[in-house]
């Protein structure tokens, strides 16, 4: 692992894991950062920097911080079971990475892993994706479309953004999962799938607001893995940078070894609203732009670390009467933002600090018809 983050001048121990990021002033005095600064003590074995106690990688999940180590522990437990798992967290935190890790460590690892987004353009399209369908032509020919549940038979299915499932689809899904059977035009197909689900929302609130059926809520809620935002485990940034550099170097045939100390400090000070996904995209872009073996400030996007652009006029101040529900405030804020951006959903999502997919989910939930 050594040498991925900056020019190597031996091994510098940096206390990060327990007390946050390293001392910036000391970094500036000592010069470029070296090696891989993860928490705790270090040992060298045959020239390789190692941590004596922690495993900092589980599949594509990387981190030495306490929150990520706890997630690794929960993944290891979940992998030995067949119970449904609910994976929660903000957009870009790595919920699907957690799902993949559970599947790869489970006895079903050699069977299919199928992920389906639950935010389809219509109830019918979502049902078709999940359950499949059969269409009979005028010549009495039956055309089969196999659904994701059937494709995942024997393996694992991931229901991404389960809160976006239409209510009728939720009812059918619960029935199929409980019966372990898909019925279609007189046929019964036995089903054996492990169910994983993700959401950015508080499902208990969704249930209270009748957006999630009670039976589906109780089916998925018992084993929960919450993935923290990157700002809550910034001590993992060096390891994540190393991990992403390995991938982009292989894909782009580059030999970028790491980032300099100025970039590392910028990364520590940035809030990362897009979380780990944003960090990966930043590293990928910087690696391509880099003209040496070390990423420098000029290799980052010019706007990196700057404050977000000002909101359009009319959004700088919004007032709501005391007692207005959070749901109503959120709905009004989304609609006003869309109006101010002339229905530019990408720009609106940026101003709201959410992903475009989340914006579409919100519009569907609140029944907003953007024009």
C-alpha positions as CSV (number, residue, x, y, z in Angstrom):
1,X,0.0,0.0,0.0
2,X,2.9,2.4,0.6
3,X,3.7,5.3,-1.7
4,X,0.2,5.8,-3.0
5,X,-0.4,9.3,-1.6
6,X,2.8,11.2,-2.1
7,X,6.6,10.9,-2.7
8,X,8.0,8.4,-0.2
9,X,10.7,9.5,2.3
10,X,10.5,6.6,4.7
11,X,7.5,6.0,7.0
12,X,5.8,8.9,8.8
13,X,3.3,7.9,11.5
14,X,0.2,10.1,11.6
15,X,-2.4,9.9,14.3
16,X,-5.7,10.1,12.5
17,X,-8.0,7.2,13.5
18,X,-8.7,8.4,17.0
19,X,-8.4,12.1,16.8
20,X,-9.5,13.2,13.3
21,X,-7.3,14.4,10.4
22,X,-3.6,15.1,10.9
23,X,-2.3,18.5,12.1
24,X,-2.2,20.7,9.0
25,X,0.4,23.0,10.4
26,X,2.7,20.1,11.1
27,X,2.1,18.9,7.5
28,X,3.1,22.3,6.2
29,X,6.3,22.2,8.3
30,X,7.2,18.6,7.4
31,X,6.6,18.9,3.7
32,X,4.8,16.4,1.5
33,X,2.6,13.7,3.1
34,X,4.0,10.2,2.7
35,X,2.7,6.6,2.6
36,X,-0.9,5.7,3.6
37,X,-2.0,7.6,6.8
38,X,-4.6,5.3,8.5
39,X,-5.4,5.2,12.1
40,X,-3.2,3.5,14.7
41,X,0.4,2.1,14.6
42,X,2.2,0.7,11.6
43,X,4.6,-2.1,10.9
44,X,6.8,-2.9,7.9
45,X,7.0,-6.4,6.5
46,X,9.1,-6.9,3.4
47,X,8.8,-3.2,2.6
48,X,5.0,-3.1,2.8
49,X,3.2,-0.9,5.3
50,X,0.7,-2.9,7.3
51,X,-1.7,-2.3,10.1
52,X,-1.2,-5.0,12.8
53,X,-4.9,-5.2,13.9
54,X,-7.3,-3.9,11.3
55,X,-8.4,-5.3,7.9
56,X,-9.0,-2.1,5.9
57,X,-10.7,-3.7,3.0
58,X,-13.7,-5.9,2.6
59,X,-14.4,-6.4,-1.1
60,X,-14.8,-2.9,-2.5
61,X,-15.5,-1.4,1.0
62,X,-12.4,0.4,2.2
63,X,-11.7,2.1,5.6
64,X,-10.0,1.9,8.9
65,X,-12.3,4.2,10.8
66,X,-14.6,2.9,13.6
67,X,-17.8,3.5,11.5
68,X,-16.5,1.6,8.5
69,X,-15.0,-1.2,10.7
70,X,-18.4,-1.6,12.3
71,X,-20.1,-1.8,8.9
72,X,-17.6,-4.5,8.0
73,X,-18.5,-6.4,11.1
74,X,-22.2,-6.2,10.3
75,X,-21.6,-7.3,6.7
76,X,-19.8,-10.4,8.0
77,X,-22.8,-11.2,10.2
78,X,-25.4,-10.5,7.5
79,X,-23.5,-12.6,5.0
80,X,-24.1,-15.8,7.0
81,X,-27.8,-15.3,7.2
82,X,-30.7,-15.2,4.7
83,X,-32.8,-12.5,6.4
84,X,-33.5,-9.3,4.5
85,X,-31.1,-6.4,5.1
86,X,-32.0,-2.7,4.9
87,X,-29.1,-0.5,3.9
88,X,-29.6,3.2,4.7
89,X,-27.6,6.3,4.1
90,X,-27.2,9.5,2.0
91,X,-26.7,9.4,-1.7
92,X,-23.2,8.4,-2.8
93,X,-22.2,6.8,0.6
94,X,-21.7,3.3,-0.9
95,X,-25.0,1.5,-0.1
96,X,-24.7,-0.7,-3.2
97,X,-21.1,-1.5,-2.3
98,X,-22.3,-2.8,1.0
99,X,-25.0,-4.9,-0.8
100,X,-22.4,-6.4,-3.1
101,X,-20.1,-7.2,-0.2
102,X,-22.9,-9.1,1.6
103,X,-23.6,-11.1,-1.5
104,X,-20.0,-11.9,-2.3
105,X,-19.4,-13.2,1.3
106,X,-22.6,-15.3,1.4
107,X,-23.1,-18.9,0.4
108,X,-25.0,-17.4,-2.6
109,X,-21.8,-15.7,-4.0
110,X,-21.7,-17.9,-7.1
111,X,-25.4,-17.2,-7.9
112,X,-26.8,-14.0,-9.5
113,X,-26.8,-10.6,-7.9
114,X,-29.5,-8.5,-9.5
115,X,-30.1,-4.8,-8.6
116,X,-33.3,-3.0,-9.6
117,X,-34.1,0.7,-9.2
118,X,-37.6,1.1,-7.8
119,X,-38.2,4.5,-9.2
120,X,-39.6,3.5,-12.6
121,X,-41.5,5.9,-14.8
122,X,-44.8,4.1,-14.2
123,X,-46.2,1.4,-11.9
124,X,-46.4,-1.0,-14.8
125,X,-42.8,-0.6,-15.8
126,X,-41.6,-1.3,-12.2
127,X,-43.8,-4.4,-12.0
128,X,-42.5,-5.6,-15.3
129,X,-38.9,-5.2,-14.1
130,X,-39.6,-7.0,-10.8
131,X,-42.0,-9.7,-11.8
132,X,-41.8,-10.0,-15.5
133,X,-44.8,-10.5,-17.8
134,X,-46.3,-12.5,-20.6
135,X,-47.9,-10.9,-23.6
136,X,-50.1,-13.0,-25.9
137,X,-50.0,-11.8,-29.6
138,X,-52.8,-12.0,-32.1
139,X,-51.4,-15.4,-33.2
140,X,-51.7,-16.7,-29.7
141,X,-47.9,-16.7,-29.3
142,X,-46.7,-16.1,-25.8
143,X,-43.8,-13.7,-25.3
144,X,-42.1,-14.1,-21.9
145,X,-40.2,-11.4,-20.1
146,X,-38.4,-12.7,-17.1
147,X,-38.4,-10.3,-14.1
148,X,-35.5,-9.5,-11.9
149,X,-36.8,-11.7,-9.0
150,X,-36.8,-14.7,-11.3
151,X,-33.4,-13.8,-12.7
152,X,-32.0,-13.6,-9.2
153,X,-33.4,-17.0,-8.3
154,X,-31.0,-18.8,-6.0
155,X,-29.0,-15.5,-5.5
156,X,-29.6,-12.0,-4.2
157,X,-31.9,-9.2,-5.4
158,X,-31.2,-5.6,-4.4
159,X,-34.2,-3.2,-4.3
160,X,-32.6,0.2,-4.7
161,X,-34.7,3.0,-3.2
162,X,-37.4,0.7,-1.9
163,X,-39.4,3.6,-0.6
164,X,-40.1,4.6,-4.2
165,X,-42.1,1.4,-5.0
166,X,-45.7,2.1,-5.9
167,X,-48.1,0.8,-3.2
168,X,-49.8,-1.9,-5.4
169,X,-46.3,-3.2,-6.3
170,X,-45.4,-3.3,-2.6
171,X,-48.4,-5.5,-1.9
172,X,-47.5,-7.9,-4.7
173,X,-43.9,-8.0,-3.7
174,X,-44.7,-8.9,-0.1
175,X,-47.0,-11.7,-1.2
176,X,-44.4,-13.2,-3.6
177,X,-41.6,-13.0,-1.0
178,X,-43.8,-14.6,1.7
179,X,-45.1,-17.4,-0.6
180,X,-41.7,-17.8,-2.3
181,X,-43.6,-18.2,-5.5
182,X,-44.3,-16.2,-8.7
183,X,-47.6,-17.0,-10.4
184,X,-48.0,-16.1,-14.1
185,X,-50.8,-17.3,-16.5
186,X,-51.5,-20.5,-14.6
187,X,-47.8,-21.2,-13.9
188,X,-46.1,-21.3,-10.5
189,X,-42.4,-20.6,-10.3
190,X,-40.6,-21.4,-7.1
191,X,-38.5,-18.5,-5.8
192,X,-35.5,-18.6,-3.5
193,X,-34.0,-15.1,-3.3
194,X,-32.1,-13.1,-0.6
195,X,-33.6,-9.6,-0.4
196,X,-31.5,-6.5,0.2
197,X,-32.9,-3.0,0.1
198,X,-31.6,0.5,0.2
199,X,-33.2,3.9,1.0
200,X,-32.1,7.4,1.8
201,X,-35.3,8.0,3.9
202,X,-36.5,7.2,7.3
203,X,-38.8,4.2,6.5
204,X,-40.6,4.5,9.8
205,X,-41.7,8.0,8.7
206,X,-42.6,6.7,5.3
207,X,-44.8,4.1,6.9
208,X,-46.4,6.6,9.2
209,X,-47.3,8.7,6.1
210,X,-48.7,5.6,4.3
211,X,-46.1,5.7,1.6
212,X,-44.8,2.3,2.7
213,X,-47.0,-0.6,3.6
214,X,-46.7,-1.9,7.1
215,X,-46.0,-5.5,6.0
216,X,-43.1,-4.4,3.7
217,X,-41.7,-2.2,6.4
218,X,-41.6,-5.1,8.9
219,X,-40.2,-7.4,6.3
220,X,-37.1,-5.4,5.7
221,X,-36.5,-3.3,8.8
222,X,-35.0,-5.8,11.3
223,X,-31.4,-5.9,10.1
224,X,-30.3,-2.4,9.3
225,X,-26.8,-1.2,8.2
226,X,-26.5,2.6,8.1
227,X,-23.7,3.9,5.9
228,X,-22.3,7.2,7.3
229,X,-21.6,10.2,5.1
230,X,-17.9,10.7,4.2
231,X,-17.7,13.8,6.4
232,X,-18.2,11.5,9.4
233,X,-15.2,9.3,8.5
234,X,-12.8,11.6,6.7
235,X,-9.9,9.7,8.3
236,X,-10.6,7.1,5.6
237,X,-9.9,9.5,2.7
238,X,-6.3,8.5,2.2
239,X,-7.2,4.8,1.9
240,X,-10.1,5.6,-0.4
241,X,-7.8,7.7,-2.6
242,X,-5.4,4.8,-2.8
243,X,-8.2,2.5,-3.7
244,X,-9.6,4.7,-6.4
245,X,-6.2,5.4,-7.9
246,X,-5.6,1.7,-8.3
247,X,-8.8,1.4,-10.3
248,X,-8.4,4.5,-12.5
249,X,-4.7,3.7,-13.2
250,X,-5.7,0.3,-14.4
251,X,-8.5,1.6,-16.5
252,X,-6.7,4.6,-18.0
253,X,-3.2,3.0,-18.1
254,X,-1.8,5.8,-15.9
255,X,0.9,5.6,-13.2
256,X,-0.3,8.3,-10.8
257,X,1.1,7.5,-7.3
258,X,-0.8,9.8,-5.1
259,X,-1.8,13.3,-4.1
260,X,0.3,16.0,-2.6
261,X,-0.2,17.5,0.8
262,X,-2.1,20.6,-0.4
263,X,-4.7,18.4,-2.1
264,X,-4.9,16.1,1.0
265,X,-5.6,19.1,3.2
266,X,-8.3,20.3,0.7
267,X,-9.9,16.9,0.8
268,X,-10.0,17.0,4.6
269,X,-11.5,20.4,4.7
270,X,-14.2,19.8,2.1
271,X,-17.7,18.7,3.1
272,X,-18.2,16.1,0.3
273,X,-22.0,16.5,-0.2
274,X,-21.7,13.7,-2.8
275,X,-19.9,11.5,-0.4
276,X,-17.6,8.7,-1.6
277,X,-19.1,8.8,-5.1
278,X,-18.0,12.4,-5.4
279,X,-14.5,11.6,-4.1
280,X,-14.1,8.8,-6.7
281,X,-15.2,11.1,-9.5
282,X,-12.8,13.8,-8.3
283,X,-9.9,11.3,-8.3
284,X,-10.8,9.9,-11.7
285,X,-11.0,13.4,-13.3
286,X,-7.7,14.5,-11.6
287,X,-5.9,11.4,-12.7
288,X,-6.8,12.0,-16.3
289,X,-5.7,15.7,-16.0
290,X,-2.5,15.0,-14.1
291,X,0.7,15.4,-16.1
292,X,3.0,13.9,-13.5
293,X,2.8,11.0,-11.0
294,X,1.4,13.2,-8.2
295,X,-2.0,14.9,-8.3
296,X,-1.7,18.6,-7.5
297,X,-4.2,21.4,-6.9
298,X,-4.2,22.4,-10.6
299,X,-5.3,18.9,-11.5
300,X,-8.6,19.3,-9.6
301,X,-11.6,21.0,-11.2
302,X,-11.3,24.7,-10.9
303,X,-14.5,25.0,-8.8
304,X,-13.5,22.3,-6.3
305,X,-13.9,23.4,-2.7
306,X,-15.7,26.6,-3.6
307,X,-19.0,27.5,-2.1
308,X,-22.0,26.5,-4.1
309,X,-23.4,28.9,-6.6
310,X,-25.9,31.3,-5.2
311,X,-29.5,30.3,-5.5
312,X,-31.7,32.1,-8.1
313,X,-33.5,35.2,-6.8
314,X,-36.7,34.3,-4.9
315,X,-35.1,31.4,-3.2
316,X,-32.8,33.4,-0.8
317,X,-35.6,33.6,1.7
318,X,-38.7,31.4,2.3
319,X,-41.0,31.7,5.2
320,X,-43.4,29.1,6.6
321,X,-46.0,29.5,9.4
322,X,-45.3,27.8,12.7
323,X,-46.7,24.3,12.6
324,X,-46.0,23.6,9.0
325,X,-45.0,20.0,8.6
326,X,-41.5,19.1,7.3
327,X,-43.1,17.2,4.4
328,X,-44.9,20.4,3.3
329,X,-41.8,22.5,3.6
330,X,-39.8,20.1,1.6
331,X,-42.4,19.8,-1.1
332,X,-42.7,23.6,-1.4
333,X,-38.9,24.0,-1.4
334,X,-38.6,21.5,-4.3
335,X,-41.3,23.1,-6.3
336,X,-40.1,26.6,-5.8
337,X,-36.6,25.5,-6.8
338,X,-37.8,23.9,-9.9
339,X,-39.7,27.1,-10.8
340,X,-36.7,29.3,-10.1
341,X,-34.5,27.1,-12.3
342,X,-37.1,27.0,-15.1
343,X,-37.6,23.2,-14.5
344,X,-33.9,22.5,-14.9
345,X,-33.9,19.4,-12.7
346,X,-30.1,18.9,-12.7
347,X,-29.6,22.5,-11.5
348,X,-32.4,22.2,-9.0
349,X,-30.9,19.0,-7.5
350,X,-27.6,20.7,-7.2
351,X,-29.1,23.7,-5.3
352,X,-31.1,21.3,-3.1
353,X,-28.0,19.2,-2.3
354,X,-29.5,16.0,-3.5
355,X,-29.0,13.6,-6.4
356,X,-31.1,13.8,-9.5
357,X,-32.5,10.4,-8.8
358,X,-33.6,11.6,-5.3
359,X,-35.3,14.6,-6.9
360,X,-37.3,12.4,-9.2
361,X,-38.2,10.2,-6.3
362,X,-39.4,13.2,-4.3
363,X,-41.5,14.4,-7.2
364,X,-43.1,11.0,-7.5
365,X,-43.8,10.8,-3.8
366,X,-45.4,14.2,-3.5
367,X,-47.4,13.7,-6.8
368,X,-45.8,16.8,-8.3
369,X,-46.2,17.2,-12.0
370,X,-43.3,19.3,-13.2
371,X,-44.1,21.3,-16.3
